[in-house]
Amino acid sequence: MSHTSGIPSNSIVRIPESTADNALELTVETLLDQSLNREPGSSFEYATINYDVLGLVIEQVSKLPFDQYVQQKILEPIGMYQSFVGIRQVQSTDMAAGYKIGLTKEQPFTPPIYRGNIPAGYIISNANDIAKWLKLQLGNSEIYSIDTNMIEESHSPDQTVAPFDANTYYATGWAVVEKDQKQYIYHAGENPTFTSYFIMQPDDQIGVAILANMNTSFTTAIGQGVMDLWEGKTTPAQHISSYQKLDKIVTTIIAIILGISLIFCYLLIKTATSIYKKQRQVTKLTYKRIILLTFHTLLVAILLIAIFMGPKVLLGGLNWTFINVWAPTSISVLLFSIIWTSILYLSLGFTLITTKKKVQG
């Protein structure tokens, strides 16, 4: 629960798409050949699958599916009757639609279902129920179905390891930071199309929760901003989500690549037209032409291999499947635009190299 297991954060890519009853077990089994990247208990590294291991333990001990256990033993006893654990417990028509940013605007997106990752998130709730949860966490709930000592223990930071941020330690499900002689307890949650941010200041009995139906860091900025305003502090004039920044950059690159592809398309059509009009003719492949053809083919092959291997090398073991689900939709558009432009480039090169202008006379 303190994320000091040694399981790396990139283990998230191993979580299988599944709606099966044994989805939790399938998820945890992916760790059977997972190498630890450090000695357990030596340092903090958030790995979402840690919670899935705990969820499977709960299933084994309680003899109940994890989602049913949380619903019956935690949510309903504190009056959170409009909250559900995982999408299979609620009709989709009762939920807000989820979005991702892409091509500078919000895009509807339906991500795969990861039932085996429910312990790490995927609580479906609303403002009224979340208020009940915050009251319980702050110790002023009218219903105390959970031992207050257990709540306090979950807020106790693990200081046996180094902080993961300035004066910030992880507790059990919460980050705890000491700032301006006050203690703040917070946690940011996200899945591909929804985000949340909870922050509490126990001494003043203040709690703020922000929920959004889009993957964005605005939830964190708004939550922190509300807390700052409550305490009389100034807030940043503007916030730009990291996904928003990335999307703008990628969208610009897409526009450039598509412009280049239009040029290749024009040249390819022009060349094909000249062949049709017999202004160009097939020519014998000379040594020089074979070298040119090989060079162009290798250039495209190297580019495509680099693109497909890039995430694994540059992003710590992530893959395109994960990126397609979590990243802005413009990333997928960029990938296909590069592939399309590469095909046009190779087709144009092949056509020009294997033909020549017909000599008149």
DATA-V720693 format. One record per backbone hydrogen bond with DSSP energy under -0.5 kcal/mol. NH is the residue of the N-H (numbers start at 1). CO is the residue of the C=O. Records with the same first field share a line. If there is no record, write none. Layout:
NH: CO + CO
This chain:
11: 8
12: 9
13: 10
14: 11
15: 12
18: 113
23: 20
26: 22
27: 23
28: 24
29: 25
30: 26 + 27
31: 28
32: 29
34: 31
35: 33
37: 6
41: 4
42: 39
45: 3
50: 47
51: 48
52: 48
53: 49
54: 50
55: 51
56: 52
57: 53
58: 54
59: 55
60: 56
61: 57
62: 58
63: 59
69: 65
70: 66
71: 67
72: 68
73: 69
74: 70
75: 70
76: 71
78: 74 + 75
79: 76
80: 75
81: 79
83: 80
84: 124
86: 84 + 122
89: 86
90: 87
94: 91
95: 92
99: 193 + 213
100: 107
102: 105
105: 102
107: 100
109: 98
111: 109
114: 112
115: 18 + 113
117: 114
118: 115
120: 117
121: 118
124: 84 + 122
125: 123
130: 126
131: 127
132: 128
133: 129
134: 130
135: 131
136: 132
137: 133
138: 134
139: 135 + 136
140: 135
141: 135
145: 143
150: 147
151: 147
152: 148
153: 149
154: 150
155: 151 + 152
156: 153
157: 155
158: 170
159: 157
161: 158
164: 168
165: 168
168: 165
169: 167 + 176
171: 174
172: 154
173: 1
175: 186
176: 169
177: 184
178: 167
179: 177 + 182
182: 179
184: 177
185: 200
186: 175
187: 198
189: 196
191: 194
194: 191
195: 212
196: 189
197: 210
198: 187
199: 208
200: 185
201: 206
204: 201
205: 201 + 202
206: 201
208: 199
210: 197
212: 195
214: 212
215: 99
216: 214
219: 216
221: 217
222: 218
223: 219
224: 220
225: 221
226: 222
227: 223
228: 224
229: 225
230: 226
231: 227
232: 229
233: 228
245: 241
246: 242
247: 243
248: 244
249: 245
250: 246
251: 247
252: 248
253: 249
254: 250
255: 251
256: 252
257: 253
258: 254
259: 255
260: 256
261: 257
262: 258
263: 259
264: 260
265: 261
266: 262
267: 263
268: 264
269: 265
270: 266
271: 267
272: 268
273: 269
274: 270
275: 271
276: 272
277: 273
278: 275
279: 274
280: 274
281: 356
283: 354
286: 284
290: 286
291: 287
292: 288
293: 289
294: 290
295: 291
296: 292
297: 293
298: 294
299: 295
300: 296
301: 297
302: 298
303: 299
304: 300
305: 301
306: 302
307: 303
308: 304
309: 305
310: 306
311: 307
313: 309
314: 310
315: 310 + 311
317: 311 + 312
318: 311 + 315
323: 319
324: 320
325: 321
326: 322
327: 323
329: 101
331: 328
332: 328
333: 329
334: 330
335: 331
336: 332
337: 333
338: 334
339: 335
340: 336
341: 337
342: 338
343: 339
344: 340
345: 341
346: 342
347: 343
348: 344
349: 345
350: 346
351: 347
352: 348
353: 349
354: 350
355: 351
356: 281
358: 279
